[in-house]
Amino acid sequence: MAFKTKFSNLGHPNKIWVVSAIHGEIERLISIHQAVFDRFRPGDRLVYTGNYLGGNAAKPLQTLDEILYFRRTLLAKPGLQVNDIVYLRGIQEELWGKLLQIQFAPNPSQVIDWMAQRHPDIDSILQAYGTSLAELARIAREGILNLTRWSSTLKNRVRTEAGHEKFFTVLRLAAFTEHKHSNDNNLLFVHAGLDPDKPLAAQNDQFWWAFRGFNQISTPYSPFRSVIRGHDPEGQGLHIGSSVISLDGGCGHGGQLLCAQLSNVGEVLEILAA
């Protein structure tokens, strides 16, 4: 059961549409959604790859509302199933989960400072829900009781936005296909990377932090023909290799939002950009 709640089995789809990290760029996301809607067919799958809300000039709440609206709109098409749409957990969503339990951290101030230095995009998400990393840093100096109140208040604010709390509970670590005739044609979808020396069941935070060298992976990660990621923390741009695809056009940081249309064996049929 734990495996099923951590990973999403896409089965044997017709085509897979993969959206790169959005980083709160709602206008670009709307353009991608409009392009995908008319071409999405029963039997297709849609995979979002994490880092949905935070970025330069991000509109976090509106972006999440658009994601949820498009889900409802797409599922209204005859023949589509709930499991046809999958959301992966990105670095931002993982850190968001840590913030909601910040009172349990051994050194909350150290965690907050690290986030502010390494992942400042988180601040745009907090601001959208009425707080900030600066406010959190101040409250952390006041003690555990006030930190607990802060996290409780933040959770309540999330609950006031329809569907937002539920969204953060359905995120998956990765998604994969199961080819009917050959395991050699399976595909794996991840956020930022993985450890090629570990089996899938042993990958956890590697999906967020083991990203260095991803584009240089030249042999298939068994039993998958190709591994596709939607976020490149090193900002190297679109990369289509023999065993990996890095689908990140720099959206949220001056670049484009990308969406790849793939065949069920990982052939790149089309790259949409907005």
C-alpha positions as CSV (number, residue, x, y, z in Angstrom):
1,M,0.0,0.0,0.0
2,A,2.8,2.4,0.8
3,F,4.3,1.9,-2.7
4,K,0.9,2.7,-4.2
5,T,0.6,5.9,-2.2
6,K,4.1,7.1,-3.1
7,F,4.1,6.3,-6.8
8,S,1.5,6.5,-9.5
9,N,1.1,3.6,-12.0
10,L,0.0,5.1,-15.3
11,G,-0.6,1.7,-16.9
12,H,-0.2,1.5,-20.7
13,P,-1.4,4.9,-22.0
14,N,-1.7,6.1,-25.5
15,K,0.2,9.3,-25.1
16,I,1.6,11.1,-22.1
17,W,1.6,14.9,-21.7
18,V,4.3,16.1,-19.3
19,V,4.2,19.7,-17.9
20,S,7.5,21.1,-16.6
21,A,7.9,23.1,-13.3
22,I,5.4,25.9,-13.4
23,H,6.7,28.2,-10.6
24,G,3.5,30.3,-10.4
25,E,3.4,31.4,-14.0
26,I,-0.3,31.3,-14.5
27,E,-0.5,33.0,-17.9
28,R,2.0,30.5,-19.4
29,L,0.1,27.6,-17.7
30,I,-3.2,28.8,-19.2
31,S,-1.6,28.8,-22.6
32,I,-0.4,25.2,-22.2
33,H,-3.7,24.1,-20.9
34,Q,-5.5,25.6,-23.9
35,A,-3.1,23.8,-26.2
36,V,-3.5,20.5,-24.5
37,F,-7.3,20.5,-24.0
38,D,-8.4,20.0,-27.6
39,R,-5.8,17.3,-28.2
40,F,-6.1,15.3,-25.1
41,R,-7.9,12.0,-25.7
42,P,-9.2,9.1,-23.6
43,G,-6.3,6.8,-22.9
44,D,-3.9,9.7,-22.6
45,R,-2.2,10.7,-19.3
46,L,-1.2,14.1,-18.0
47,V,1.7,14.4,-15.6
48,Y,2.6,17.6,-13.7
49,T,6.2,17.4,-12.4
50,G,6.2,19.6,-9.2
51,N,7.2,23.1,-8.2
52,Y,3.8,24.5,-8.9
53,L,3.5,27.8,-7.1
54,G,6.7,29.7,-6.2
55,G,8.8,31.9,-8.5
56,N,9.6,35.4,-9.7
57,A,6.4,37.4,-10.1
58,A,4.5,34.2,-9.2
59,K,0.7,34.1,-8.6
60,P,0.5,31.0,-6.4
61,L,-3.2,30.9,-5.4
62,Q,-4.4,31.7,-8.9
63,T,-2.0,29.1,-10.4
64,L,-3.3,26.4,-8.1
65,D,-6.9,27.4,-8.8
66,E,-6.1,27.1,-12.6
67,I,-4.6,23.6,-12.0
68,L,-7.7,22.5,-10.2
69,Y,-10.1,24.1,-12.7
70,F,-8.3,22.4,-15.6
71,R,-8.6,19.0,-13.9
72,R,-12.3,19.5,-13.6
73,T,-12.6,20.6,-17.2
74,L,-10.6,17.8,-18.6
75,L,-12.3,15.1,-16.5
76,A,-15.7,16.4,-17.9
77,K,-14.6,14.9,-21.3
78,P,-16.3,11.5,-21.9
79,G,-14.0,8.6,-21.3
80,L,-11.5,10.3,-19.0
81,Q,-10.6,8.8,-15.6
82,V,-9.5,10.4,-12.4
83,N,-6.2,8.6,-12.5
84,D,-5.4,10.0,-15.9
85,I,-4.0,13.1,-14.2
86,V,-1.0,12.9,-11.9
87,Y,0.8,15.5,-9.7
88,L,4.3,14.9,-8.6
89,R,5.8,16.4,-5.5
90,G,8.5,18.9,-6.2
91,I,11.2,20.5,-4.0
92,Q,8.9,23.4,-3.2
93,E,6.1,21.0,-2.1
94,E,8.5,19.0,0.0
95,L,9.7,22.2,1.8
96,W,6.2,23.3,2.2
97,G,5.4,20.2,4.1
98,K,8.4,20.8,6.3
99,L,7.2,24.4,7.0
100,L,3.8,23.1,8.1
101,Q,5.6,21.1,10.8
102,I,8.4,23.6,11.5
103,Q,7.7,23.4,15.3
104,F,9.1,19.9,15.3
105,A,12.4,20.7,13.7
106,P,15.5,20.4,16.0
107,N,16.6,23.9,15.0
108,P,13.8,25.8,13.3
109,S,15.8,29.0,12.8
110,Q,18.5,27.1,11.0
111,V,15.9,25.5,8.7
112,I,14.3,28.8,8.0
113,D,17.6,30.5,7.2
114,W,18.6,27.7,4.9
115,M,15.3,27.9,3.0
116,A,15.6,31.7,2.7
117,Q,19.1,31.3,1.2
118,R,18.7,28.3,-1.0
119,H,15.0,28.3,-1.9
120,P,13.7,31.9,-1.7
121,D,10.8,31.0,-4.0
122,I,9.1,29.5,-1.0
123,D,8.5,33.1,0.3
124,S,6.2,33.9,-2.6
125,I,4.0,31.0,-1.6
126,L,3.9,32.0,2.1
127,Q,3.1,35.6,1.1
128,A,0.1,34.4,-0.9
129,Y,-1.3,32.7,2.2
130,G,-0.7,35.8,4.3
131,T,2.7,35.3,5.9
132,S,6.4,35.3,5.0
133,L,9.8,33.7,5.8
134,A,10.8,37.0,7.6
135,E,7.7,36.7,9.8
136,L,8.5,33.0,10.4
137,A,12.1,33.8,11.4
138,R,10.9,36.3,13.9
139,I,8.3,33.9,15.4
140,A,10.9,31.1,15.6
141,R,12.9,33.3,18.0
142,E,9.8,33.5,20.3
143,G,9.7,29.7,20.9
144,I,7.9,26.5,20.1
145,L,4.5,27.6,21.3
146,N,4.3,30.5,18.8
147,L,5.7,28.4,16.0
148,T,2.9,25.9,16.7
149,R,0.3,28.7,16.5
150,W,1.9,30.0,13.3
151,S,1.7,26.6,11.5
152,S,-1.9,26.1,12.7
153,T,-2.8,29.5,11.3
154,L,-1.2,28.7,8.0
155,K,-3.0,25.4,7.7
156,N,-6.3,27.2,8.4
157,R,-5.6,29.8,5.7
158,V,-4.9,27.0,3.2
159,R,-8.2,25.3,4.1
160,T,-10.1,28.5,3.2
161,E,-9.0,28.1,-0.4
162,A,-11.2,25.5,-2.1
163,G,-9.3,22.3,-3.0
164,H,-5.9,23.6,-1.9
165,E,-5.4,21.4,1.2
166,K,-6.5,18.3,-0.7
167,F,-4.1,19.1,-3.5
168,F,-1.1,18.9,-1.3
169,T,-2.2,15.4,0.0
170,V,-2.4,13.7,-3.5
171,L,1.2,14.5,-4.7
172,R,3.3,11.5,-5.7
173,L,7.0,11.0,-5.6
174,A,7.1,9.6,-9.1
175,A,5.0,8.0,-11.8
176,F,5.7,5.2,-14.2
177,T,4.2,3.3,-17.2
178,E,3.7,-0.4,-17.5
179,H,4.1,-1.5,-21.1
180,K,1.9,-4.5,-22.1
181,H,4.5,-6.4,-23.9
182,S,8.0,-5.3,-22.7
183,N,9.4,-3.9,-19.5
184,D,12.2,-2.4,-21.7
185,N,9.6,0.2,-22.9
186,N,8.5,1.5,-19.4
187,L,8.9,5.2,-18.6
188,L,9.6,6.9,-15.3
189,F,8.6,10.4,-14.5
190,V,10.4,12.3,-11.7
191,H,10.7,15.8,-10.4
192,A,14.4,16.7,-10.6
193,G,16.5,13.5,-10.5
194,L,17.3,10.2,-9.0
195,D,20.1,7.9,-7.8
196,P,20.7,5.5,-10.7
197,D,22.4,3.0,-8.3
198,K,19.2,2.6,-6.2
199,P,16.0,0.7,-7.1
200,L,12.8,2.7,-7.5
201,A,11.4,1.6,-4.1
202,A,14.6,2.9,-2.4
203,Q,14.4,6.4,-4.0
204,N,12.9,9.0,-1.6
205,D,14.4,12.4,-1.3
206,Q,16.7,11.5,-4.2
207,F,13.9,12.7,-6.5
208,W,14.5,16.2,-5.3
209,W,18.2,16.3,-4.4
210,A,20.0,13.8,-6.6
211,F,19.9,16.0,-9.8
212,R,23.6,16.5,-10.6
213,G,24.7,14.6,-13.6
214,F,21.2,13.7,-14.6
215,N,21.7,14.8,-18.2
216,Q,24.8,12.7,-18.5
217,I,23.0,9.4,-17.7
218,S,23.5,7.4,-20.9
219,T,22.3,3.9,-20.0
220,P,18.7,3.1,-19.1
221,Y,17.7,3.0,-15.5
222,S,16.3,-0.5,-15.3
223,P,13.5,-1.4,-15.9
224,F,12.8,1.9,-17.6
225,R,13.6,2.9,-21.2
226,S,13.7,6.5,-20.3
227,V,13.5,8.8,-17.2
228,I,11.7,12.2,-17.7
229,R,12.1,15.1,-15.3
230,G,10.3,18.4,-15.2
231,H,12.7,20.5,-13.1
232,D,16.4,21.1,-13.5
233,P,17.9,23.0,-10.5
234,E,21.0,23.7,-12.5
235,G,19.0,25.5,-15.3
236,Q,20.6,23.8,-18.3
237,G,17.5,24.0,-20.4
238,L,15.7,21.3,-22.5
239,H,17.7,18.1,-22.9
240,I,16.6,15.0,-24.9
241,G,19.0,12.2,-24.4
242,S,19.0,8.5,-25.2
243,S,17.9,7.5,-21.7
244,V,16.8,10.7,-20.0
245,I,14.7,13.8,-20.9
246,S,15.1,17.0,-19.0
247,L,12.0,19.2,-19.6
248,D,12.7,22.6,-18.1
249,G,12.6,25.8,-20.0
250,G,13.3,28.0,-17.0
251,C,9.6,29.0,-16.3
252,G,9.4,31.2,-13.3
253,H,12.9,32.5,-13.8
254,G,12.7,34.3,-17.1
255,G,12.2,31.2,-19.3
256,Q,9.3,29.2,-20.9
257,L,6.9,26.7,-19.6
258,L,7.2,23.4,-21.5
259,C,4.9,20.5,-22.1
260,A,6.1,17.4,-23.9
261,Q,3.7,15.1,-25.8
262,L,5.3,11.6,-25.6
263,S,4.4,8.3,-27.2
264,N,4.0,5.4,-24.7
265,V,7.6,4.3,-25.4
266,G,9.0,7.8,-24.7
267,E,9.4,9.2,-28.2
268,V,9.1,13.0,-28.2
269,L,6.1,13.8,-30.5
270,E,5.9,17.5,-29.7
271,I,7.2,20.1,-27.4
272,L,4.7,22.9,-26.5
273,A,6.2,26.1,-25.1
274,A,4.5,29.2,-23.6
